[in-house]
Amino acid sequence: MVDASAELAELQQELQAVKKALRSNDGYLGMRGETLQQYFLQLNEKENLVLSRQVQQLSLAAGAPGGFGVNSGPAAPPPAGPPKQFNKEELAAVLQHMCEYEALPGESIKAVRALSSLAYANAAGVGANDQVIRQLLRLLSLHSEDENVQIVVMRALCNMAYDSAVAVQKLASHEALSALLAAASRVPDPSTKAKPGEACVKAGEALARIVAAEVDDQGRPLTTPTSQCSNLAKVFESALLGDASWHTAVLRLVSLLVKNEVIEIRFIAERFVSHTTVASAEAAQGWLAFAKTCANADTCTELAPALVEAGALRAAVQLLQRFSTEAAVALTGVEAMSALVGSRTTGLQAFVDAGGVQRIEDGMGRHIDHELLQTKSIRALASGVLWPEDVQRKAGYSAKCSVALTKEAMVRHASGEELQIAGLEALSRYIERANLRTEVAEGGGEGLVKAVMTRHQGVTKLQRFGRLVLDGLGVDKAWKPMASGVTNGTNGVGK
């Protein structure tokens, strides 16, 4: 490293001498004019190579892994003494300063600002350097609470994204996309002097350019829906592992792109649905949660039907089958399917064709102790009594089976207020719509309803649905739950 520094110092000294000779039209070592200009370019290239070797050695010393893996270790201590000056017009010098002074926010900002200017002038040249992108991502991590660092890094990445090749080949990595999504969903710090929300805006612009690089000037896709190089699919994949704020950021992104007619809604839906080969239950839950977010989106109402047409419900069912032992996946799956179906006939048909009913029934049977899942599933199955008979047959829907599952959940979760409300509402619907009085009453159904009403006497909504069920069963209208908890009629399941 010492030898390299000495070599660099000699090169930079000679470069200054050659520059002076060129400006004054004097000779240097017998060279003039075009010959001297060529010699200057050779020296400049050699300086860049030496700087690049130094930066690489710094990265290796810090333990930076290959590819775009970002070293998560602590910042390297800066060189002793006051910060060095650096040539802001040379990429290698800027990168070296970024690495040597990564521990100092002020010097990091100074170097990244210079880098951003270089990227604005030559996005392809700057963005092609893997070490540049790696160090930018490292600075984001090292100074995650510094709004000014976040802003300048996002500006630099945004400028690089102007070049479509850089956007496709470099910035569509999982590490870069995760950093952009985190910034796009970042809540601005009101106490900072930085421009509020600028990091979020620049991150959004960069993501838009990355996605837009996948379509031509007419908005036609340059990749197939199942293509592994689809930038939009990679954005989705990265977002699945983030929290709900990442989903919101992506939804905001695609809504804007559709509104501005950059890409078609079908393009978005196909790429989301075609990439469900997730490797973990966490990612599966993320996919289902994002599908639910999209289906409920007020900012892009045409997205839900587009997802249904692209096969989102079948994809959801497949994820539920694959991760059937995961209660969190089952719960999010019920919510996602309900949102995708909505009040749309096409949604219901797709749900039926995919075998959605069986997945809900399977989830209730496998995860009997998950109260919220049972509650959501009770409501989902109860909607089946409103379907036309031919749809019920095609779906394999059995109202009698749904009654049994509902009563079982009510017995198991006697203290669950919301579940009991859902259960009583469902039972009243089965009686009114499907004439299943016998099925509701058998096995101590009347006693179950009375026990629930007695236990939850202060819940008006529950009492109303409970009374509807008892009226449907023909129970004496004079019956009321006793304040003491002992009723004036049959009480208790099975009696």
Buried (B, 14 or more C-beta within 10 A) or exposed (E): EEEEEEBBEEBBEBBEEBBEBBEEEEEBEEBBEEEBEEBBEEBBEBBBEBBBBBBBEBBEEBEBEEEBEBBEEEBBEBEEEEBEEBBBEBBBBBBBBBBBBBBBBEBBBBBBBBBBBBBBEBBEBBBBBBBBBBBBBBBBBBBEEBBBBBBBBBBBBBBBBBBBEBBBBBBBBEBBBBBBBBBBBBEBBEEBEBEBBBBBBBBBBBBBBBBBBBBEEEBEBBBEBEBEEBBBBBBBBBBBBBEEBBBBBBBBBBBBBBEEEBBBBBBBBBBBBBBBEBEEBBBBBBBBBBBBBBBBBEEBEBBBBBBBBBBBBBBBBBBBEBBBEBBBBBBBBBBBBBBBBBEBEEBBBBBBBBBBBBBBBBBBEBBBEBBBBBBBBBBBBBBBBEBEEEBBEBBEBBBEBBBBBBBBBBBEBBEBBBBBBBBBBBBBBBBBEBEBBEBBBEBBBBBBBBBBBBBBBEBEBBBEBBBBBBEBBEBEEEBBBEEEEEBEBEBEBEE
